[in-house]
């Protein structure tokens, strides 16, 4: 089992910045990729960015060049630095961790943190 706790959400004006943090506890040695997703009411949860244990990253097209995901493995923490925020970035942001046990992937989710960008 892996537990994820997010922090860092809040209200910011358009053009501003926020940094989200997510700390993983429990069976962290099984964690492979970690990432961030976001969801607005009435829409599906969508990928924002993820990072593998080896440091490889992938971003949604809408966040490339504005968001940066990073990972501190000794601290079992993943960060999402969000710059040049737009009202369209308003959503609940969820931390995600993927474990691989006997080649079977399993997803874990945090409780979510609200990000609100005002115009």
C-alpha positions as CSV (number, residue, x, y, z in Angstrom):
1,X,0.0,0.0,0.0
2,X,1.1,3.5,-0.8
3,X,-0.3,6.7,0.8
4,X,-0.1,10.0,-1.0
5,X,-0.6,13.4,0.6
6,X,-0.7,16.6,-1.5
7,X,-0.1,20.2,-0.5
8,X,0.4,23.5,-2.1
9,X,-2.9,24.3,-3.8
10,X,-4.6,27.6,-3.4
11,X,-5.9,30.7,-5.2
12,X,-3.6,32.7,-7.5
13,X,-4.1,35.3,-10.2
14,X,-3.6,34.6,-13.8
15,X,0.1,34.7,-14.7
16,X,1.1,33.7,-11.2
17,X,2.8,30.5,-9.9
18,X,2.1,27.7,-7.5
19,X,4.1,24.7,-6.5
20,X,2.4,21.4,-5.5
21,X,4.0,18.8,-3.4
22,X,3.1,15.1,-2.9
23,X,4.7,12.9,-0.3
24,X,4.5,9.1,-0.6
25,X,4.6,6.8,2.4
26,X,4.2,3.1,2.8
27,X,5.5,0.7,0.3
28,X,7.4,3.4,-1.6
29,X,10.1,1.0,-2.8
30,X,7.4,-0.4,-5.2
31,X,6.7,3.0,-6.7
32,X,7.7,3.4,-10.4
33,X,6.1,6.4,-12.0
34,X,4.6,9.4,-10.1
35,X,2.5,12.1,-11.6
36,X,-0.2,14.7,-11.4
37,X,-3.7,14.7,-12.8
38,X,-6.4,17.2,-12.7
39,X,-10.2,17.2,-12.9
40,X,-12.9,19.8,-13.2
41,X,-16.6,19.0,-12.5
42,X,-18.3,17.2,-15.3
43,X,-15.0,16.2,-17.0
44,X,-12.7,13.3,-16.9
45,X,-9.6,13.3,-14.9
46,X,-6.7,14.2,-17.2
47,X,-2.9,13.8,-17.1
48,X,-0.9,16.9,-16.3
49,X,2.6,15.4,-16.1
50,X,4.4,12.3,-14.9
51,X,7.9,11.3,-14.0
52,X,9.5,7.9,-13.9
53,X,11.8,6.6,-11.3
54,X,14.6,7.2,-13.8
55,X,13.7,10.8,-14.3
56,X,11.9,10.5,-17.6
57,X,9.0,13.0,-17.9
58,X,5.9,13.6,-20.0
59,X,3.6,16.5,-20.1
60,X,0.2,17.3,-21.4
61,X,0.3,19.6,-24.4
62,X,-1.5,22.3,-22.5
63,X,1.1,22.4,-19.8
64,X,4.4,22.1,-21.7
65,X,6.7,25.0,-21.2
66,X,4.7,26.3,-18.2
67,X,4.7,23.3,-15.7
68,X,7.7,21.4,-14.5
69,X,7.5,18.1,-12.7
70,X,10.4,16.9,-10.5
71,X,11.1,14.2,-8.0
72,X,13.1,13.9,-4.9
73,X,13.6,10.1,-4.5
74,X,15.2,10.1,-1.0
75,X,12.3,12.2,0.3
76,X,9.7,10.2,-1.7
77,X,8.3,13.5,-2.9
78,X,7.1,14.7,-6.3
79,X,6.7,18.4,-7.1
80,X,4.8,20.3,-9.7
81,X,6.0,23.8,-10.4
82,X,3.2,25.7,-12.2
83,X,4.1,29.0,-13.8
84,X,2.1,31.3,-16.1
85,X,-1.1,29.9,-14.7
86,X,-4.3,30.5,-16.7
87,X,-7.9,30.3,-15.5
88,X,-8.2,27.1,-17.6
89,X,-5.8,25.5,-15.1
90,X,-8.4,25.7,-12.4
91,X,-9.1,22.2,-11.2
92,X,-8.6,19.7,-8.4
93,X,-5.1,18.3,-8.8
94,X,-4.4,14.7,-7.8
95,X,-1.1,13.1,-7.1
96,X,-0.7,9.6,-8.6
97,X,1.7,6.8,-8.0
98,X,2.1,3.6,-10.0
99,X,3.6,0.5,-8.4
100,X,4.7,-2.6,-10.3
101,X,4.5,-5.9,-8.5
102,X,5.0,-9.1,-10.6
103,X,4.5,-6.9,-13.7
104,X,1.1,-5.8,-12.5
105,X,0.6,-2.1,-12.3
106,X,-1.5,-0.5,-9.6
107,X,-2.6,3.1,-9.2
108,X,-2.7,5.0,-6.0
109,X,-4.2,8.5,-5.6
110,X,-4.0,11.4,-3.2
111,X,-7.0,13.2,-1.8
112,X,-6.6,16.1,-4.2
113,X,-5.8,19.8,-3.8
114,X,-7.7,22.7,-5.3
115,X,-6.0,25.1,-7.6
116,X,-8.0,28.2,-8.5
117,X,-6.7,30.7,-11.0
118,X,-8.6,34.0,-11.2
119,X,-8.7,36.2,-14.3
